[in-house]
Amino acid sequence: MLTQECMSKIRILADRVANQIAAGEVVERPASVVKELLENSVDAGASKIEVEFRNGGKSYIRVEDDGIGMSQDQALLSLERHATSKIREANDLNRIRSFGFRGEALPSIASVSRFTMRTRCNKEAEGTEILVNGGKFVHVKECGMPIGTRIEVAQLFNSVPGRRKFLKTEVTESTHLMHLAKLYALAHPKIHFTLMEGGRIIFKSPACDDLKDRVREIFGKSFAECLAPISNEEGNLFVSGLVAKPGQSRPTRKELIFFVNQRPVDSKTMTYATLEAFHTFVPKGRFPPAVLFLEIDPSSVDVNVHPAKKEIRFREDPKVRNFLLRTLLSFNRSFNDKLEPSDKEMKMEVDSDSSKLVPQIDPAALSLYGFKDDQSDKKFKQNLDDDSSKSQSLSARAVKSSAEKAIALNSQELITEEIVKLKGDGLAAWRLIDYPKKNLALFSTSEGLVAMHVRAAYERVRYEELQDCLAGKGQHESQSLLIAENLELDSVDNENLNKALKSLNSFGFVVEEFGRNFFRVNGCPHWLSPGRSVSFLKDFLEIAREQGNGGRTFDILMEVIIRESRFKAKEVGGFSEQEIVLLAKELISCRNPYTCPQGRPTFFEIPTREFENKFQRKI
């Protein structure tokens, strides 16, 4: 331990110590190493880059390219602090187009690992091999080597064990590393990228000109098909890429991917503009997938903000934000102009047996909301009696009652009297008096008025129905898909699904693995529409990825159901008065009728005494 006297003396740190300190900012985890080495390969003009790692990158990382390479003198100089070929003076930062420029990465990485560099330029007949262990040079010698550079990083943080203990699990580190490699492969479609884990190819993407082809190669066909191309130019701003088609959304922001001058970035400006442009096109709590490339004058953006260059700062932030907002809003409008109205009408016809008006509900409308047309739907339809004065066409809707909770109601009493009897002695009878807005229904009681949020009530009812289905004991009933669905996953989702496969199948899914990173969905639970089975599983995997190894299958399923009920309620159109009354009846039958699954109120009461206080007299 340093004494007070020693601490008071200022001294220059040794280069090795300085590099290890700098590595704390530059090298956060194995993915940081891959990022720095990939940027060097791209700056070297490589047309082919190969990345290999083991144990999440903790034990071994290799990045090899066919770029211009280096001579022995240049290779040795690259391991000195602040040695760079990218800039000469501070003003060069205002027009920087290369990815690296500080000259900190290689010496920092070499100081905290066993670092091997092999490189050769076209002017040299022999290559150069340099081995550095924990910042100490072991040897420098000639070697056989094609033109290009090969860097191997082994035993990361072996010289600073205090840093190594802060690394996460192999799965987590692999996830970060693979995601970063995919971003750089996406940013440079004209470079042939290969990513391997322990000799196993994760993806191999040949050079191509079409961005959608590269997205399909890296992220899979299903992700590529939910995106549409976009481009626009104003002054020195140019944006291009792929954004979500109408109706496409994700439960997390993971698939909001942004690039500025081909550099992957976390941009609050671009995120805000995208979410603002899509906030009326996707359900609340979900996010539009997007891959956006912004080209801007380098002098208008500051990339020297974050040590790892993750964040950037626009010099004219409002200008960039408004440009992106206009572009995305225009895209959404143009896409919607091409679509025909999808709402279907449900006609009223007279039932010859009962002489009552019965709405004919299109099965397609039922499947739209994720539920199948079973006997409980028929019970619901039978409760929709009406008198002739209210005969009118209804907007497409499908409100389903679960078989276990189906309520034996007197239809004539329900519709004619429009009264909902609430459970419990403390709750009065509700009588529907008005339905002024899409999500607002007003009821009168002997105690005053009740305002019910229709969408929140719908969410609560659907959530508890699905919750009851999941909580059932024993093997759950399944229904076979007419045509089996294929599910293409990356390595992380593949591992998560394999871990949960037994539990998912016990809940009624019929899923089997039939190839590397491929699964076949043959069936789904009886309470889920077959058309929603793959989407449901994708949401499950999204949440499983977020929660990591600590997430239990049942808890993740409950989270998906919360989002599913919320998503379905967003899609539902207006209700008729009869449906509002039945929905209120179902709500009061819930275990917790007072809040939606997210904890927001489903209804609140306005006592008569509050009106009396306002009027200052009895009413």
GIDATA-V507852 format. One record per pair of residues at least 24 apart in sequence whose ideal C-beta (glycine too) atoms are under 7 Angstrom apart, sorted by sequence separation. I is the first residue (numbers start at 1). J is the second residue. If there is no record, write none. Layout:
# GIDATA-V507852
i	j
I	J
I	J
This chain:
# GIDATA-V507852
i	j
33	57
41	65
44	68
111	135
134	158
135	159
178	202
270	294
376	400
536	560
539	563
38	63
110	135
118	143
120	145
122	147
134	159
189	214
359	384
376	401
30	56
31	57
37	63
41	67
81	107
119	145
120	146
121	147
358	384
376	402
383	409
385	411
491	517
30	57
34	61
79	106
80	107
118	145
120	147
215	242
371	398
376	403
379	406
385	412
490	517
30	58
33	61
78	106
79	107
186	214
375	403
383	411
489	517
536	564
34	63
186	215
356	385
357	386
369	398
371	400
374	403
382	411
386	415
488	517
119	149
211	241
212	242
376	406
385	415
476	506
478	508
488	518
489	519
30	61
79	110
211	242
256	287
365	396
383	414
475	506
476	507
477	508
566	597
118	150
186	218
365	397
366	398
476	508
478	510
486	518
487	519
565	597
566	598
185	218
249	282
257	290
365	398
117	151
244	278
249	283
253	287
255	289
256	290
257	291
258	292
259	293
260	294
261	295
357	391
362	396
486	520
487	521
246	281
251	286
252	287
259	294
261	296
359	394
562	597
116	152
182	218
250	286
260	296
484	520
485	521
249	286
250	287
261	298
361	398
470	507
484	521
115	153
249	287
484	522
249	288
250	289
113	153
114	154
248	288
263	303
481	521
113	154
114	155
248	289
260	301
481	522
75	117
113	155
480	522
481	523
113	156
348	391
480	523
481	524
75	119
109	153
112	156
114	158
244	288
266	310
479	523
497	541
500	544
112	157
113	158
243	288
244	289
265	310
266	311
267	312
269	314
348	393
478	523
479	524
496	541
244	290
265	311
347	393
478	524
112	159
243	290
265	312
346	393
478	525
479	526
487	534
112	160
242	290
269	317
273	321
277	325
345	393
346	394
478	526
485	533
493	541
496	544
70	119
241	290
242	291
243	292
272	321
276	325
476	525
477	526
481	530
485	534
496	545
504	553
69	119
71	121
241	291
346	396
487	537
503	553
507	557
69	120
70	121
112	163
241	292
269	320
273	324
277	328
281	332
479	530
69	121
71	123
241	293
260	312
269	321
273	325
277	329
343	395
344	396
481	533
493	545
68	121
71	124
75	128
79	132
239	292
240	293
343	396
492	545
500	553
76	130
239	293
270	324
274	328
43	98
75	130
239	294
273	328
277	332
43	99
72	128
469	525
42	99
43	100
238	295
469	527
237	296
39	99
40	100
236	296
405	465
39	100
236	297
466	527
19	81
227	289
18	81
226	289
402	465
36	100
76	140
227	291
236	300
404	468
15	81
223	289
402	468
36	105
186	257
187	259
36	109
183	257
188	262
187	262
33	109
215	291
187	264
26	104
69	147
26	105
69	148
70	149
69	149
184	264
27	108
66	147
67	148
183	264
22	104
26	108
27	109
66	148
67	149
65	148
237	320
64	148
65	149
23	108
27	112
239	324
243	328
22	108
23	109
64	150
237	323
470	557
19	107
23	111
63	151
239	327
243	331
19	108
23	112
234	323
246	335
62	152
245	335
246	336
20	111
19	111
20	112
61	153
246	339
60	154
467	561
16	111
59	154
232	327
466	561
59	155
230	327
58	156
463	561
57	156
463	562
466	565
230	331
463	565
462	565
44	149
186	291
459	565
462	568
228	335
459	566
58	167
459	569
458	569
58	170
37	151
56	170
455	569
458	572
20	135
55	170
58	173
19	135
57	173
56	173
56	174
16	135
33	153
57	177
56	177
454	575
461	583
33	156
53	177
458	583
461	586
30	156
454	580
457	583
461	587
464	590
457	584
460	587
464	591
454	583
461	590
51	181
457	587
460	590
452	584
460	593
463	597
438	574
460	596
459	596
460	597
29	167
459	597
441	580
20	160
456	596
49	191
435	577
460	602
30	173
34	177
48	191
51	194
29	173
47	191
48	192
49	193
50	194
51	195
52	196
53	197
54	198
456	600
31	176
35	180
46	191
47	192
51	196
432	577
435	580
456	601
457	602
31	177
34	180
38	184
42	188
456	602
29	176
30	177
34	181
432	580
453	601
31	180
432	581
453	602
452	602
453	603
452	603
451	603
450	603
451	604
430	584
450	605
372	529
448	605
449	606
370	528
371	529
447	605
448	606
370	529
448	607
47	207
447	607
448	608
420	581
447	608
367	529
370	532
415	578
418	581
97	261
99	263
367	531
420	584
420	585
423	588
422	588
414	581
420	588
397	572
397	573
396	573
395	573
397	575
407	585
395	574
399	579
394	576
397	579
407	589
399	582
399	583
405	589
401	586
386	578
370	564
384	578
384	579
370	568
369	568
383	582
97	298
96	298
369	571
380	582
95	298
368	571
369	572
94	298
95	299
94	299
96	303
93	304
343	573
222	488
221	488
220	488
32	308
285	563
28	308
26	307
285	566
286	567
25	307
26	308
283	566
283	567
283	570
251	539
202	491
252	542
251	542
250	542
251	543
252	546
251	563
178	491
175	492
171	492
171	495
172	548
171	549
169	549
